[in-house]
Amino acid sequence: MEEKNVIDLDALRKSEGVRKFLQGLGRLKSWGGKGKFAFFALVLVVILVKFVYVYVEPNEYGIKVVRIGTSRGVQQEIYPPGYHFLLPFGMQSMERLPRDIQVLELTNSPGTAARDVRVDNAAHIQTSDGFFVDIDVSILYRIVDPYKVFTMIGPGTLYEDNGILPKAEPALKTALGELTTEEFYNSPLRVQKTENAKDLLNAELRPKGIEVEHVLVRYFKYSDEIQKNIEEKKLKDQLVFKNQAEGRAAVEEATLKKIVQEGEAALAVELERGNAYTVRKNAERDRYVRTKHAEGDLLVKLADAQKVSLKNDALQGQGSERMVGLKMADVYKGLETVILPSDGPTGVNPLDLDSTLQMFDVRKGGKR
């Protein structure tokens, strides 16, 4: 790459030596009459920097070449972006190589390629069944070891001319040439072959400091006659596939209808079974309720009968006598004065309950 003589003032100020010199000039400026000296000194610094400093861009590697001295030749140290000191008058020089992604476009339509990329003719590949196809390919790569690139391939843009370009088409022919004419339309298989082409390129270029990251097939074209035959065959194949798909869809639709009908029948059977179960459980519930009501009514009637029986038994014993006495007491309660003879055989003693009961023929013979 050509050396750049444009001076970046911001980067220049960040240089340690220049920064200290500018600080000294700032102190000189305060001397009043020596301001002109400071101005001329600054101009001198700019001129010196132009000759003894070289600027490496942020997207570049810097490689120093020493032509005079004990360590002549290409230096292994890789210089980062910024200003770097060089001996003037051709004793030392700074070669620059790109550190960002580079693109090689192989296409017969240069207008479709991106700007500022290397463009070459499309790859002309013969398929495994003997036909030829032109392929537009984008190869994305980067320089990973600029020292190897510089020493093994060369300076400037030789990494394109003598590095990536001579190896690109042979690798594509080797990998993609294994495909038949129709297999080029098989996207997964085509991508697999482009990955093989990338591996072949890396096997050639990685030892020289270049790494291929992507190989992308953007477009391919056969001759017009072959292209027409392929498209007609593809249309016929697509029609066959369409008919086959419609047949499978009809079979699947019939299967779906059968499954739906079977499901609806099974649902109806289960619903009827559920209704029968509900009716049976309701009948069992009603029978249980009626049985318990009948048992309850029977118990109530038995209790009433027992009550009557117990009442009759009570009335036949001492209880009946006491009941009559209580009734007689109620009768006597309504009388204010009763005069009865209290002596003799017909005498009445109201306090003698036994004689009262015998008098009313409730108890015979005075026996309890």
Residue pairs with C-beta under 8 A, 6 or more apart in sequence:
1 60
1 95
1 96
1 97
1 98
1 155
1 156
1 157
3 54
3 93
3 94
3 96
4 54
4 55
4 57
5 50
6 55
7 46
7 49
7 50
7 55
8 55
8 83
11 55
11 82
11 83
12 18
12 49
12 53
12 83
13 19
13 22
14 82
14 83
15 53
15 82
15 83
17 85
18 45
18 49
18 53
18 83
21 45
22 42
22 45
25 38
25 41
25 42
25 45
28 34
28 35
28 37
28 38
28 41
29 35
29 38
49 83
51 88
52 85
52 86
52 87
52 88
53 83
53 84
53 85
53 86
54 62
54 83
54 84
54 86
54 93
54 94
55 82
55 83
55 84
56 62
56 79
56 80
56 81
56 82
56 83
56 84
56 94
56 96
57 81
57 96
58 81
59 81
59 98
59 99
59 100
60 81
60 96
60 97
60 98
60 99
61 78
61 79
61 96
61 97
61 98
61 99
61 143
61 146
62 78
62 79
62 80
62 81
62 84
62 94
62 95
62 96
63 74
63 75
63 78
63 79
63 94
63 95
63 96
63 97
63 146
63 147
63 150
64 74
64 75
64 77
64 79
64 84
64 86
64 92
64 93
64 94
64 95
65 73
65 74
65 75
65 92
65 93
65 94
65 95
66 72
66 73
66 75
66 91
66 92
67 90
67 91
67 92
67 93
68 87
68 91
68 92
69 91
74 147
74 150
74 151
76 147
78 146
78 147
79 94
84 94
86 92
86 93
86 94
95 150
95 155
95 156
97 143
97 146
97 149
97 150
97 159
98 143
99 142
99 143
99 146
100 142
101 140
101 141
101 142
101 213
102 117
102 118
102 140
102 141
102 142
102 143
102 160
102 164
103 114
103 117
103 118
103 138
103 139
103 140
104 117
104 118
104 120
104 138
104 139
104 141
104 160
104 164
104 165
104 168
105 113
105 114
105 117
105 118
105 119
105 120
105 136
105 137
105 138
105 139
106 119
106 120
106 121
106 122
106 123
106 135
106 136
106 137
106 138
106 139
106 168
106 169
106 172
107 113
107 119
107 121
107 122
107 136
107 137
107 218
107 219
108 121
108 122
108 134
108 136
109 136
110 119
112 136
113 119
118 160
118 165
120 165
120 168
122 134
122 135
122 136
122 137
123 134
123 135
123 137
123 168
123 169
123 172
123 173
123 176
124 132
124 133
124 134
124 169
125 132
125 133
125 134
125 135
125 172
125 173
125 176
125 177
126 132
126 133
126 173
126 177
127 133
127 177
127 179
127 180
127 181
127 183
127 184
128 177
128 178
128 179
128 180
129 180
129 181
131 181
131 222
131 223
131 226
132 222
132 223
133 181
133 184
133 220
133 221
133 222
134 220
134 221
134 222
135 172
135 176
135 217
135 219
135 220
136 217
136 218
136 219
136 220
137 168
137 172
137 194
137 215
137 216
137 217
137 218
138 214
138 215
138 216
138 218
139 164
139 168
139 201
139 212
139 214
139 215
139 216
140 212
140 213
140 214
140 215
140 216
141 164
141 201
141 205
141 210
141 211
141 212
141 213
142 210
142 211
142 213
143 149
143 159
143 209
143 210
143 211
144 209
144 210
144 211
145 209
146 209
147 209
148 207
148 208
148 209
149 159
149 163
149 208
149 209
149 210
152 207
152 208
152 209
153 159
153 162
153 163
153 208
153 209
154 162
159 210
163 205
163 208
163 210
164 201
164 205
164 210
164 212
167 201
167 204
167 205
168 201
171 197
171 200
171 201
171 204
172 197
172 215
174 197
174 200
175 193
175 194
175 196
175 197
175 200
176 184
176 190
176 193
176 194
176 197
176 217
178 193
179 186
179 189
179 190
179 193
181 222
181 226
181 230
182 230
182 233
183 189
183 190
184 190
184 220
185 230
185 234
190 217
191 217
194 215
194 216
194 217
195 215
197 215
198 212
198 214
198 215
201 212
201 215
202 211
202 212
205 211
205 212
221 227
222 230
314 320
315 323
318 368
321 357
321 362
321 363
321 368
324 357
324 360
324 362
325 353
325 356
325 357
328 356
328 360
332 338
332 350
338 350
340 347
340 348
340 350
341 347
341 348
342 348
342 349
348 355
348 356
348 359
349 355
350 356
354 363
354 366
354 368
355 366
357 363
358 364
358 365
358 366
